[in-house]
Amino acid sequence: MHIAIVRTVFDKAHGGAERYAVQLARTWLAQGHRITVVCQRHAKADAEGMNVVGVSRPKVLGPFKHRWFAKRAGQVARETRADAVLCLARAFPGHVLRLGDGLHRAWLGARYPDLAQRRRALLNPRQQQLMRLERECFLPGRFGLYVANSDMVKRAVVHMYGVDSSRVRVIPNGVDGRFAIADSADKYAWLGRHGLPADAPVMLFSGMDFRRKGLLQAVNGFVAASRSDRFVRFVCVGRGDTAQAESVLEQTHCRDRALFLPPSAEMERWYSAADVFVLPTMHDPSANAVTESLACGTPVITSAENGARQHIVQGVNGFVLRDRNDGMEIAARFGDLLQSRRTRQQVREAAPLLTAAENAKATLEVLVEATEMRPATGAAVQASVAVSRTQALRALKRQMWAQGDGRDYREVFREKLRD
């Protein structure tokens, strides 16, 4: 099967979503499928054995660059004559859109909970264009099916854009096989290599966007935990602004017990070395770090704003916070997990996790199903005298959506009027 995959950046070193795209493509390639990658930028090693088609996203276009890429990437993917088109970025049209990046509308709600702030933010041309692009991705006929990586994202799609829930399939992120329970000796050796006491409880935080992922909140939780246990250590792995967090650590005399490290290619060793992984994120469709940590047998404390909360069994393999900004709650849950005496095997088995191969298989099944959906050729809804123009447009939009008709419903409506 020839599959075209659209992703802005095809480089697993760029972030979790990019790592997923590369992993998925390479899994299908190994199974004998032909893969064409449509992207702005790629890592040569990651795309080895695949066809790569470049699509520009000129910075000179400013806030319009996202829509520029979306339309051209979709067109290029169609021109490859692939059997199926999977969009892993905001681009259209295609057979399936995977919402791994979540919804921008939901992100704005989390970033600006105050309505007045949100309205001011929407005056920004960039926000306006991103919202416009997102709305266009859900127009009738853009995609046959959608894939969400969490129940949280599916609910948002159905609620915010009125998408038929039967067209949104939930397929959780798959976990790479390298994330597994490690030997205790390896843990102690890893901690020793980084100057950490073997018997010290370790609170781990990791991410690429510290403000959104909640570094400051995690540090506040660590500081609160340190008041009752001065042996606790804090480790941050990733890239972002640490100034505010380090200032808090300095003021509370905890800086010497915290370690800040750049992104690591061996995160599985950090998950295995930690006692608890903490991710009080502001908003996350479904953080890969949560499932990776659980796969290594390390319990997780995360926020209710993280779609990966669906993998947490309260008190068994972690906790979902009531208030991500409450450092005392983070400290209390950290203490509860240290006292629970759950084995790493119990933590891993508390909630089912998909492997990367299982995720790829489920995604391929949805992609094949979407390719078998044919646009309807029958007549659309006609606007009668008793029905207003707005009602007729809405009725036409619903029918075309249900039939998978890829045409613009407004153009179809105008054609009906001319006839």
Secondary structure, 3 states (H helix, E strand, C coil): CEEEEECCEECCCCCHHHHHHHHHHHHHHHCCCEEEEEECEECCCCCCCCEEEECCCCHHHHHHHHHHHHHHHHHHHHHCCCCEEEECCCCCCCCEEECCCCCHHHHHHHHCCCHHHHHHHCCCHHHHHHHHHHHHHCCCCCCCEEEECCHHHHHHHHHHHCCCHHHEEECCCEECCCCCCCCHHHHHHHHHHCCCCCCCCEEEEEECCHHHHCHHHHHHHHHHHHCCCCCCEEEEEECCCCHHHHHHHHHCCCHHHEEEECCCCCHHHHHHHCCEEEECCCCECCCHHHHHHHHCCCCEEEECCEHHHHHCCECCCEEEECCCCCHHHHHHHHHHHHHHCCCHHHHHHCCCCEEHHHHHHHHHHHHHHHHCCCCCCCCCCCCCCCCCHHHHHHHHHHHHHHHCCCCCHHHHHHHHHHC
